[in-house]
Amino acid sequence: MAKITGPMHAAYTAVLREAILASKSLLIRNTNLMDNVKKASALLDAVSIIPETMFRWENDSDAILRKRLEYFDSIWAKEESDFSLMKIYRRLVV
């Protein structure tokens, strides 16, 4: 089992932190409640395996996690200004 370190560790930690904060923000808004619940649910689903994957890091873990982040973005990050998990990831991993 490999160990996740450096920029990749920082990237997935940032993705997880910002996803949790964004979900919380979505759920306390009073507008478009059902859409917000759907988006928050999808967001939390996208990042739900990050902690376990980071703990049990394998050679293909990064590719697996990126696919989940990209899938969320393909549905919910249509505009440049939309919340994007891959934008967070790319800020720290070049």
Buried (B, 14 or more C-beta within 10 A) or exposed (E): EEEBEEEBBBBBBBBBEBBBEBBEEBBEEEEEEEEBEBBBEBBBEBBEEBEEBBEEBEEEBBEEBBEBBBBBBEEBBEEEEEBBBBBBBEBBBE
